[in-house]
Amino acid sequence: MAGYRTMMALLLTVGIVFQLSESRVTCRNDKGNEVDWYILYKFGNGLSYLYMDESTNGWKLSNNTIDSSSGTLGNTLKPLLDYYVRKTEGFGYILYNDQPEKTAKPSSSYGHSKGVVMLDRETGVWLSHSTPKFPTYQSKSFWPKSGNVNGQTFLCVTYSYGRFKKIGLQLKYIHPNAYDHFIPKTFHWALQDLKTGFPRKDHFFRVQNLTSLGGKHFVSFAKYTRFHDDLYSGLIVKCMPESLYVKGWGKSSSNQLPSNCSTRIPHHVYNVKRVKLNGTVYYDTKDHSKWCVAPNTGWTCISDLNRHESQKNRGGGAICFQNIAVAKAFNATIDDKEPCPSVTPRSDL
């Protein structure tokens, strides 16, 4: 009888641990397993996507589609989708997008940024992405049909609860359009109201070191609308040890900033005009992803902003980290870049 009680207690304990693991707010892969971080790259036609995390050593083609409830995004968003049904106690979230699904396009005073913040009192995720109307408003069908057409990128990082005070401050600089949110009143004040507490300092940007739950070092760059400069040549490249290759949206060609080889910045900033994903070539007019890479030193950033003249005056940001395998994978996708006009090549390229 004692052995039976011991066995039942053990099974109950295992069940509780499994249930807690299933409900934790973390980034999750295609199998539903917790991961410290991941990057997705959706192709410019259809719903297929490439996946990468610490274990893959580069891109891996997913067997799922990006809109699948059993895919990477579906597994990661499960706490949010469950909250819509059960109103889970002790859970908070912020969904922000400069092109939301249900409301009119917000004023340009809001940041050109898209993302998801979800957290409880233990852990949370910051999922930065480039997809308009994602996630759909309070729906189990989280993927918008409009997202099928263009290429998109996603970066998910798992953090401990304590890190979200700093993340909240970064969001205040970005000034995102939060179209759906609920943050318990006992959570960090910096997450409570993103419409207040705008920066008043002259530089109007903030660079913040963030450590993931697994101990990985990330750097968040955030600029307020009054920064009045390009995110990449005006901020990020000044913190990098080499030139940057920047992938942005190419539809607004008359508004695009050219590749920048000015002597006023420490390194060059090149526009990526064409990428090749899984053997297929996509021009920047079909690939809406936003990222940059410093390939030789291993830095990669997933970002919010394009290199457009108008976006000098928009809030936005980037999350960067140093990983040689990740930088190599992004660099390998570059099929063509825009050269600098009549400039002698730099020795660091």
Buried (B, 14 or more C-beta within 10 A) or exposed (E): EEEEEEEEEEEEEEEEEEEEEEBBBBBBBBEBEBBBBBBBBBBBEEBBBBBBBBEBEEBBEBEBBBBBBEBBBBBBBBBBBBBEEEEBEEBBBBBBBBBBBEEEEBEBEBBBBBBBBBBBEEBBBBBBBBBBBBBBBEEEEBBBEBBBEBBBBBBBBBBEBEBBEBBBBBBBBBBBBBBBBEBBEEBBEBBBEBEEBBBEEEEBBBBBEBBBBBEBEBBBBBBBBBBEEBBBBBBBBEEBBBBBBBBBBBBBEEEBBEBBBEEEBBBBBBBBBBBEBEEEEBBBBBBBBBBBBBBBEBBBBBBBBBBBEEBBBBBBBBBBBBBBBBBBBBBBBBBBBBBBEEEEEEEEE
